[in-house]
Amino acid sequence: MAKERIGKVNRSTKETTVSVSVNLDGTGKTSIKTGINFLDHLITAFGKHGMMDLIVNAKSNDKIEHHLIEDTAITIGLAIDKALGNRSGITRFSYASVPMDESLAEASIDLVKRPFWKLTLSIKRNKIEDVSREDLEHFFQSLLQNLNGCIHLTVKYGENDHHKVEAAIKSLAVAFRTACSHDKKQKGIPSTKGTM
């Protein structure tokens, strides 16, 4: 039986207090509490479609929303990176294309431990639901950076900004689900280097 891939990270600063627990081999059960409705919605979709159990509790200590959004993304990324361990036996590469009504987003992932990200959300409005455009972009940037992989996430087209962002998080989740999955043919680290 494979070792459980669970990551727990508690991150506390003068600005925020964030705790995240993730089980990569879960069933998509989530409990997300940041106090920001649309952020909770996006993180819930990430856990559900990534088929990972995800518990997030985030509290602002300085009442600045930008800090809460950034620190939540950082902590989720760190917890997932921890759960992946040395990444032995994973599929490693994956991609997903996910539509949401008129919008289409694509994610391509290499779970190598070499952080690089490229993000194009194509958001037009200054605010979506209760979150500013720049904070939404920063959430994705901070999450991608701390997942410790090479990730390209692109909204190909769309008209509704809510749909664009939701398609983006879902394509990321679906691609990640496959990339982190156990590959029965893969023995050890999936790299010609012998290490990630």
C-alpha positions in Angstrom: 0.0 0.0 0.0 1.3 3.4 -1.0 2.1 5.9 1.8 -0.5 8.5 2.3 0.3 11.8 0.6 -0.8 14.3 3.1 0.6 17.8 3.6 -0.2 20.1 6.5 1.2 23.7 6.8 0.4 26.4 9.4 1.6 29.8 8.4 1.3 32.7 10.8 2.5 36.3 10.3 1.5 39.7 11.7 -0.7 39.9 8.6 -2.5 36.5 8.5 -3.0 33.2 10.1 -3.5 30.3 7.6 -3.7 26.6 8.1 -4.0 24.1 5.3 -4.4 20.3 5.2 -4.4 18.4 2.0 -4.7 14.7 1.1 -3.8 14.2 -2.5 -5.4 10.7 -2.6 -8.8 12.0 -1.2 -12.2 12.2 -2.8 -12.6 15.9 -3.3 -14.0 16.7 0.1 -13.4 20.4 1.1 -13.8 22.8 3.9 -12.7 26.2 2.9 -13.0 29.3 5.2 -11.3 32.5 4.2 -14.1 35.0 4.7 -14.0 35.9 1.0 -16.9 34.2 -0.8 -15.5 34.0 -4.4 -12.1 32.8 -3.1 -13.8 30.1 -1.1 -15.7 29.1 -4.3 -12.5 28.9 -6.4 -10.5 26.9 -3.8 -13.5 24.5 -3.3 -13.5 23.9 -7.1 -9.7 23.3 -7.0 -10.1 20.6 -4.3 -13.3 19.0 -5.9 -12.0 18.7 -9.4 -8.4 17.8 -8.3 -10.0 15.0 -6.2 -8.0 16.1 -3.2 -9.3 16.5 0.3 -8.6 20.1 1.2 -9.1 22.0 4.5 -8.3 25.7 4.5 -8.8 28.1 7.4 -7.5 31.6 6.8 -7.9 34.7 9.0 -6.7 38.2 8.4 -4.8 39.8 11.3 -4.4 43.2 9.6 -7.7 43.4 7.8 -6.0 43.8 4.4 -7.6 41.5 1.9 -4.6 41.3 -0.5 -2.4 39.8 2.3 -5.1 37.2 3.1 -5.5 36.1 -0.5 -1.8 35.9 -1.1 -1.0 34.0 2.1 -3.8 31.6 1.5 -2.5 30.7 -2.0 1.1 30.4 -0.7 0.1 28.0 2.1 -2.0 25.8 -0.2 0.9 25.6 -2.6 3.3 24.7 0.2 1.0 22.0 1.6 0.6 20.4 -1.8 4.4 20.5 -2.4 4.9 18.8 1.0 2.3 16.1 0.2 4.0 15.3 -3.1 7.2 14.4 -1.2 10.0 13.3 -3.5 7.4 12.8 -6.2 8.4 9.2 -6.7 6.0 7.2 -8.9 3.9 10.1 -10.1 2.7 10.6 -13.7 4.5 14.0 -13.6 3.2 15.6 -16.8 -0.4 16.4 -17.7 -2.6 18.9 -19.4 -6.4 19.7 -19.4 -8.7 21.9 -21.4 -11.8 22.9 -19.5 -14.8 24.9 -20.9 -17.2 26.9 -18.9 -20.0 28.1 -21.2 -18.4 30.5 -23.7 -15.0 30.4 -22.0 -12.1 27.9 -22.4 -9.0 27.5 -20.3 -6.0 25.2 -20.6 -3.4 24.1 -18.1 -0.2 22.2 -18.8 1.8 20.9 -15.9 5.2 19.3 -15.2 5.6 18.5 -11.5 9.3 18.8 -11.7 10.8 20.7 -8.7 11.7 23.6 -10.8 9.3 26.5 -10.3 8.2 28.3 -13.4 4.8 29.6 -14.2 3.1 31.4 -17.1 -0.4 32.9 -16.5 -2.9 34.5 -18.8 -6.3 35.0 -17.3 -7.6 37.7 -19.8 -9.7 39.4 -17.1 -11.3 42.6 -18.3 -13.3 43.8 -15.3 -11.7 45.4 -12.3 -13.6 43.2 -9.9 -15.2 39.8 -10.0 -17.8 39.1 -7.3 -16.0 40.3 -4.1 -12.4 40.1 -5.3 -10.3 42.7 -7.3 -8.8 41.6 -10.6 -5.2 42.2 -9.4 -5.9 40.1 -6.2 -7.3 37.3 -8.3 -4.3 37.3 -10.6 -2.0 37.4 -7.5 -3.8 34.4 -6.0 -3.1 32.3 -9.1 0.5 33.6 -9.3 1.2 32.8 -5.7 -0.4 29.3 -6.0 1.5 28.4 -9.1 4.8 29.6 -7.8 4.5 27.6 -4.5 3.3 24.4 -6.2 7.0 24.0 -7.1 6.4 22.9 -10.7 6.4 24.2 -14.2 2.8 25.3 -15.0 1.3 27.2 -17.9 -2.3 28.3 -17.3 -4.1 30.2 -20.1 -7.6 31.4 -20.7 -7.9 30.9 -24.4 -11.1 33.0 -24.9 -14.3 34.0 -23.2 -16.6 36.9 -22.5 -17.6 36.5 -18.9 -14.8 37.1 -16.4 -16.3 34.9 -13.8 -16.4 32.0 -16.3 -12.8 32.6 -17.4 -11.5 32.4 -13.8 -13.6 29.4 -13.0 -12.5 27.6 -16.1 -8.9 28.4 -15.2 -9.0 26.9 -11.7 -10.9 23.8 -13.0 -8.4 23.2 -15.8 -5.5 23.5 -13.2 -7.3 21.1 -10.9 -8.0 18.5 -13.6 -4.4 18.7 -15.0 -2.9 18.5 -11.5 -5.1 15.5 -10.6 -3.5 13.5 -13.5 0.0 14.8 -13.0 0.1 13.9 -9.3 -1.6 10.5 -9.8 0.3 7.2 -9.3 1.7 5.8 -12.5 1.7 1.9 -12.1 4.5 1.6 -14.7 6.7 4.3 -13.1 9.3 2.9 -10.7 10.9 5.6 -8.6 11.5 9.2 -9.7 10.1 10.1 -13.1 13.2 11.8 -14.4 16.3 10.8 -16.4 18.3 12.6 -13.8 17.1 10.3 -11.0 16.0 13.2 -9.0 13.5 16.0 -9.3 
